[in-house]
Amino acid sequence: MSEANGVQLAEVVAQQLEMLLEAGNYDGAKLLLGPVQEVDAAEAIGSLPRTLQALAFRLLPKDEAIEVYEYLDPPVQQTLLERLRSGEVLELVEEMSPDDRVRLFDELPAKVVRRLLAELSPAERRVTAQLLGYEAETAGRLMTTEFVDLKEFHSAAQALAIVRRRARDTETIYSLYVTDGSRHLTGILSLRDLVTADPDERIGDVMTREVVSVGTDTDQEEVARAIQRYDFLAVPVVDREQRLVGIVTVDDVIDVIEQEATRDLYAAGAVQAGDEDDYFQSNLFTVARRRVVWLLVLLIANSGTSAVIAAQESVLKQVVVLAAFIPLLIGTGGNVGAQSSTVVIRGLSTQRIQAMGPWRAIWREAVAGALLGLLMVLAVVPWAAYVAGSWGVATAAGLSLVAITTLAATAGAALPLLFDRLGLDPALMSAPFIATATDVAGVFIYLQTASWLLQRGPFG
């Protein structure tokens, strides 16, 4: 079933479920939810009115309810915690996988988290506290401690028995990890390798000793890149002593990729994005507050353009028609700069820039900007001469265009790389900021070029 069909199914289920619940037909609602996949059930319940969400959730069987809850959006999870009875909440949180529980706790008020932690069983409290102790957005915070670990001296038959016994309590069994007596990671094997091995064969003879792993303090983006690069279903997480402490699974990485992509897109549009809640569920005052910060910064920066024009007032008084081409030049510069910054930011994200080298990337974009300017001159100069009736104005526009596109492409490549080198998010130096910087520089170049040409004779 395609994603689009899944969304449509969830919408249909939500509509029918709301009708049944409002009519008091709880048996019918339970039958409706029975064959629905957990992710679709979560979406259907999440789209119900708040007064019906807890009621629908209570109709789910216990085992299914845990899985459905983990698929719900954080605001819906919080609403259910508020509406369910204390015993139901404790049972729900206790049965969640550690990584999903930590993500839930990250969204809850500290007072509620402390209360829930105190009520967890000692084992679950210890695991949860361990994960909460790692820095946010690192492998340690993202990982789950539910995995299958084997020993080298186990036979394949013994290992299969261990997998069968622990499969229900484990996040994934497709990747199996081998540790020594001190929990140091020594090898890895797939479930396929284990099933196809001779029953009497030792795990130490079947496993792969060259293991790709990440540290607990590895940034979540690097974890995502590792899983993507090696096509893993899960990657092991080790502490500083190389002891296996958890695994990060591909489903968690998909959430990370979506989160990081959303953050970069907001930054690229000069929108201050909140990490704690959904942008589209924020009230209008919050939306305005987030946007106005960057708009004020851009407004102040754009005042530089006005200052440059005011400083060159004498040139504009001599040849008023020069003003007609200012929007064309700064608009082109902004577009070229935005193209270059987009390419470079994406290259940083995929690590293609690191392979090429930053200086080569900047040079490449600078040359591309110059070529683009020369190509556009072929159209702009004749048109400017026709409109202005002056080859002097056309020449000023043509020379400025080449200079502006070259500068814009260079800035569009260099500024994100500079931000990356300084440890800042390169997406912050994106289209709006590049366009603002090239606006100021572009107007200055254009009017200075026109002034220089005027000194050598009047336009005609």
Secondary structure by P-SEA (a helix, b strand, c coil): ccaaaaaaaaaaaaaaaaaaaaacaaaaaaaaaccccaaaaaaaaaaccccaaaaaaaaccaaaaaaaaaaccaaaaaaaaacccaaaaaaaaaaccaaaaaaaaaaccaaaaaaaaaaccaaaaaaaaaaaaccccccccccccbbbbbcccccaaaaaaaaaacccccccccbbbbbcccccccccccaaaaaacccccccccccccccccccccccaaaaaaaaaaacccbbbbbcccccccccccaaaaaaaaaaaaaaaaaaaaccccccccccccccaaaaaaaaaaaaaaaaaaaaaaaaaaaaaaaaaaaccccccaaaaaaaaaaaaaaaaaaaaaaaaaacccccccaaaaaaaaaaaaaaaaaaaaaccaaaaaaaaccaaaaaaaaaaaaaaaaaaaaaaacaaaaaaaaccccccccaaaaaaaaaaaaaaaaaaaaaaaaaacccc
